[in-house]
Amino acid sequence: MNFSKIAAALTCACLALPATAQTMLGPTPYLQASDSPWNVTTPAFALETFEDHLLNVPGVTASGGLVTSTQFSGSIIDSVDADDGFVNGVCTGCDSYFLGSGPLTFTFSAAALGGLPKKAGLVWTDGGGGCNATFTAYDANGVLLGTLVAPLIGDASNTGTTAEDRFFGIEYAGGIAQIRILNSTGGLEVDHLQYELPCGVGPASIYCTAKTNSLGCVPAIGYEGCPSASSAGTFRISCANVLSNKAGLLFYGYAPSAAPFQGGFMCVQSPVRRTAIQTSGGNPPPDTCTGTFSFQMNAWIQSGSDPLLVSGTTAHAQYWYRDPASPSTTGLSNALSFTIRP
């Protein structure tokens, strides 16, 4: 099929809010990340290439489908061309995301991300021969933001060809809750899901070393959302792999440390502030590593309980909990450093 004719034939049907409210981008040829309208290889963006054979970028879920390599193999997988390091018309040993029939919707979690992305898109890589592909986007209330239609986009091959691959995207300052792609015929394949992270670069980072507990498990601190002095969004600090049904708490301070302490490391420099005691929950006795802790830090920040927790402040946090079989009878997680946004 003459791909230059296909490219010339591609048109955009924008059915949406006024042009000042949103910008629809595409469909445009896409063979590598640099073909995106955004600099998606920077830390300000999440870029899901599926090359680790998983959908595991933060704060996004798919309405269905699967990573293509979990069902297919070889040249039938239609990935973005450059994912094997070469732009040569085929991607050897690469991966993508597949749905037998659409639509395929990717939903962004404002709670997990600390807000909704203002830029989001994906790359359509395969469908039925001569099919039309339709891309739509929605706000947090399910209101349609815009539509892009690429007619006659599909070639007659399902063996990994890349010349017909097209980028579809949207920019919307009010926040994008969902993006959706649909073929008129044939199975749907996409790649390079990409979106701007609402918190920007590096809202938090994990550091220091957790203490292995008496069952041989390593507690793992984590977070979701964006630390903020004013946002209604979540910034939740969590800890997994904790002993079940044990008391514990989150403590924090204003400088990092790595001092030996109770058989592990004190990762926060004194003086520290303690939050309320929690119970880890998990499976009933005997002890397992199914316990978890969680603390909504934004609520604490915005409560005024600590006047030092203001926009621009960098804090450092760590979990402590009971571990009766440990020589010190205590357990310690690794630590989290975060800077509070306005």
C-alpha positions in Angstrom: 0.0 0.0 0.0 1.2 3.5 -0.8 1.9 5.0 2.6 2.5 8.5 1.3 -1.1 8.5 0.0 -2.3 7.2 3.4 -0.4 10.0 5.2 -1.9 12.6 2.8 -5.3 11.2 3.3 -5.2 11.4 7.1 -7.5 14.0 8.4 -8.5 15.4 11.8 -12.1 15.6 13.0 -12.1 17.8 16.1 -15.4 17.6 18.0 -14.7 19.2 21.3 -14.6 22.2 23.5 -13.6 25.6 22.0 -10.1 25.6 20.5 -8.8 27.8 23.3 -9.6 25.0 25.8 -7.7 22.1 24.3 -5.3 21.2 21.6 -5.6 18.0 19.7 -2.3 16.6 18.2 -2.0 14.2 15.4 -2.4 11.8 13.8 1.2 12.2 12.8 3.9 9.6 11.8 5.8 8.1 14.7 8.8 5.8 14.6 10.7 6.9 17.8 10.2 8.9 21.0 11.7 12.0 19.4 8.6 12.0 17.0 6.4 13.0 20.0 5.4 16.6 20.2 6.7 16.6 23.8 10.1 15.7 25.2 8.9 12.4 26.7 12.2 11.0 27.7 12.6 13.6 30.5 11.6 12.9 34.1 8.6 15.2 33.7 6.9 12.6 31.6 5.9 8.9 32.0 6.6 6.9 28.8 5.3 3.3 28.7 7.1 1.4 25.9 6.0 -2.0 27.3 9.5 -3.3 26.6 9.7 -4.8 30.1 6.5 -6.7 29.1 4.4 -4.9 31.7 2.0 -2.0 31.9 3.5 -0.4 35.1 3.9 3.3 34.7 2.4 5.1 37.7 -1.2 6.2 38.0 -2.8 4.6 34.9 -5.0 1.6 34.2 -6.3 0.0 31.0 -9.9 -0.9 30.4 -8.9 -4.2 29.0 -6.4 -5.9 26.8 -2.9 -7.2 27.6 0.8 -6.7 26.8 1.1 -8.3 23.4 4.0 -10.6 24.2 1.8 -12.4 26.8 -0.3 -13.8 23.9 1.7 -13.5 20.7 5.3 -13.7 19.7 7.6 -12.9 16.8 6.9 -10.5 14.0 3.1 -10.4 14.7 4.0 -7.9 17.5 3.7 -4.4 16.1 5.9 -2.1 18.2 7.2 1.4 17.7 10.1 1.0 15.3 13.0 2.3 17.4 12.3 0.2 20.5 15.0 -2.2 19.4 17.5 0.6 18.9 17.1 0.8 15.1 14.7 2.6 12.7 14.5 0.1 9.9 10.9 -0.7 9.2 10.6 -3.5 11.9 11.2 -3.8 15.6 12.7 -7.2 16.4 11.9 -8.7 19.9 9.9 -5.6 20.9 6.5 -5.3 22.6 3.3 -3.3 22.6 -0.3 -3.4 24.0 -3.1 -5.4 22.4 -6.9 -5.5 22.5 -8.9 -7.9 20.3 -11.7 -5.3 19.9 -12.0 -1.8 21.2 -12.4 0.7 22.5 -9.3 0.7 24.6 -9.3 3.3 27.4 -6.4 4.4 29.5 -7.6 6.1 32.8 -5.4 8.4 34.8 -5.7 8.4 38.6 -5.6 11.9 40.1 -5.2 10.4 43.6 -2.1 8.3 42.5 -0.6 11.1 40.4 -1.4 14.1 42.6 -3.6 15.5 39.8 -4.5 14.8 36.2 -2.0 15.1 33.4 -2.3 18.1 31.1 -0.7 16.3 28.2 -1.4 12.7 27.2 -1.2 10.6 24.1 -0.4 7.2 22.5 0.8 5.6 19.3 -1.5 3.5 17.2 0.6 0.7 15.7 -1.9 -1.8 14.1 -5.4 -2.7 13.2 -7.5 -4.2 10.4 -6.5 -3.5 6.8 -7.9 -0.1 5.7 -9.5 0.5 9.1 -10.3 3.9 10.6 -8.8 4.8 14.0 -10.6 7.2 16.3 -9.0 8.8 19.3 -11.0 10.6 22.0 -10.1 12.2 25.4 -12.2 13.1 28.5 -12.0 15.3 31.5 -12.6 14.3 35.2 -16.4 14.6 34.7 -16.5 12.3 31.6 -16.9 15.3 29.3 -15.6 14.7 25.8 -12.6 17.0 25.2 -11.9 16.2 21.6 -11.8 13.6 18.8 -9.2 12.7 16.2 -10.1 10.4 13.3 -7.5 8.8 11.0 -9.3 7.2 8.0 -7.9 4.3 6.1 -4.9 4.1 8.5 -4.4 0.3 8.5 -2.2 -1.4 6.0 -2.7 -5.0 4.9 -0.1 -6.5 7.2 0.0 -7.7 10.8 3.7 -8.7 10.8 5.2 -5.8 12.6 5.3 -3.1 9.9 5.8 0.4 11.2 5.2 2.9 8.4 1.6 3.3 9.3 2.2 4.0 13.0 0.6 7.2 14.1 0.7 9.4 17.2 -2.6 10.8 18.8 -2.5 13.2 21.7 -4.1 16.1 23.5 -3.1 19.0 25.7 -5.7 20.4 28.1 -5.0 22.6 31.1 -8.0 21.4 33.0 -6.6 17.8 33.3 -7.1 14.7 31.2 -8.8 11.8 33.0 -9.1 9.3 30.0 -7.8 8.8 26.5 -9.4 6.2 24.2 -8.6 4.6 20.9 -10.9 2.6 18.7 -10.5 0.7 15.3 -13.3 0.4 12.9 -12.1 -3.2 12.1 -9.5 -5.6 13.4 -7.6 -6.1 16.6 -6.1 -3.0 18.1 -2.5 -2.5 19.0 -0.9 0.5 20.6 2.5 1.6 22.0 4.3 4.5 23.6 1.6 5.6 26.0 2.8 8.9 27.3 1.7 11.6 29.7 3.0 14.6 31.7 3.4 14.0 35.4 1.2 16.5 37.3 3.8 16.9 40.1 6.5 17.7 37.6 10.0 16.3 38.1 10.8 14.3 41.2 8.0 15.0 43.7 9.6 12.5 46.1 12.5 10.1 46.1 13.3 6.9 48.1 16.7 6.6 49.9 18.5 4.8 52.7 18.3 1.0 53.6 15.4 -0.8 55.3 16.0 -3.2 58.1 15.2 -6.8 57.2 12.6 -8.0 59.7 12.5 -11.2 61.8 10.7 -13.1 59.0 13.3 -12.1 56.4 11.1 -9.5 54.7 12.4 -6.0 53.7 9.9 -3.2 54.5 9.4 -0.9 51.5 8.3 2.7 51.8 6.3 4.2 48.9 4.1 7.1 48.0 1.3 8.2 45.7 0.3 11.7 44.7 2.0 15.1 45.1 3.0 16.8 48.3 1.2 20.1 48.5 0.4 22.9 50.9 -3.0 23.6 49.3 -4.0 20.9 46.8 -7.1 18.7 47.6 -5.2 15.8 46.0 -3.6 13.0 48.0 -0.1 12.6 49.0 0.0 9.2 50.8 3.1 7.7 52.3 2.9 3.9 52.6 4.9 1.0 53.8 4.6 -2.6 52.6 6.2 -5.9 53.6 5.6 -5.1 57.3 4.8 -7.7 60.0 1.0 -8.2 60.3 -1.0 -6.7 63.1 1.8 -4.7 64.7 1.8 -1.1 66.0 3.9 1.4 64.1 4.1 5.0 63.0 5.6 7.4 60.5 8.2 9.9 61.8 9.8 12.7 59.8 12.4 15.5 60.1 14.2 18.0 58.0 17.5 16.4 57.1 18.6 12.9 56.0 20.8 10.6 57.9 22.1 7.0 57.7 23.1 6.4 61.3 23.1 2.8 62.7 20.1 2.4 64.9 18.4 -0.6 66.5 20.0 -3.0 64.1 19.1 -0.9 61.1 19.5 2.7 60.1 18.0 5.9 61.3 17.4 7.6 58.0 16.1 10.9 59.4 18.2 13.3 61.4 17.0 14.4 64.8 14.9 16.2 65.9 12.0 14.3 64.4 8.2 14.6 64.6 6.0 11.5 65.1 2.6 11.0 63.7 -0.2 8.9 65.3 0.3 5.2 66.1 -1.2 2.9 63.5 -1.8 -0.9 63.3 -0.4 -2.7 60.2 -3.3 -5.1 59.7 -2.8 -8.0 57.3 -3.5 -11.7 57.8 -4.5 -13.1 61.2 -1.8 -14.7 63.4 0.7 -16.2 63.1 2.9 -13.3 61.9 3.3 -12.8 58.2 4.7 -10.0 56.0 1.2 -8.9 54.9 1.0 -5.8 57.1 1.0 -2.3 55.6 1.0 1.3 56.9 -0.4 4.4 55.2 -0.5 8.0 56.1 -2.2 10.9 54.3 0.6 13.4 54.5 -1.2 16.3 52.7 -3.9 16.3 55.3 -1.2 16.6 58.0 0.7 19.3 56.1 -2.5 21.4 55.6 -3.7 20.9 59.1 -1.1 23.4 60.5 0.0 20.8 63.1 3.6 21.5 62.1 4.3 25.2 61.1 7.5 24.1 59.3 5.6 22.1 56.7 5.1 24.8 54.1 5.6 25.2 50.4 9.2 24.8 49.5 10.1 22.7 52.6 11.9 19.4 52.0 11.1 16.7 54.6 12.4 13.2 55.2 10.2 10.4 56.5 10.6 6.8 57.7 8.4 4.1 59.3 9.1 2.4 62.6 7.1 -0.6 63.9 7.1 -3.4 66.4 9.0 -6.6 65.6 9.0 -8.7 68.8 11.3 -11.4 67.5 14.0 -9.0 66.5 16.8 -8.4 69.1 15.8 -4.8 69.2 12.0 -5.7 69.1 11.7 -3.0 66.4 11.6 -2.7 62.6 12.5 0.2 60.3 11.7 1.0 56.7 13.8 2.8 54.2 13.0 6.5 53.8 11.3 9.1 51.6 12.5 12.6 50.8 9.8 15.0 49.5 9.5 18.7 48.7 6.2 20.4 49.4 4.6 22.2 46.4 2.3 25.3 46.7 
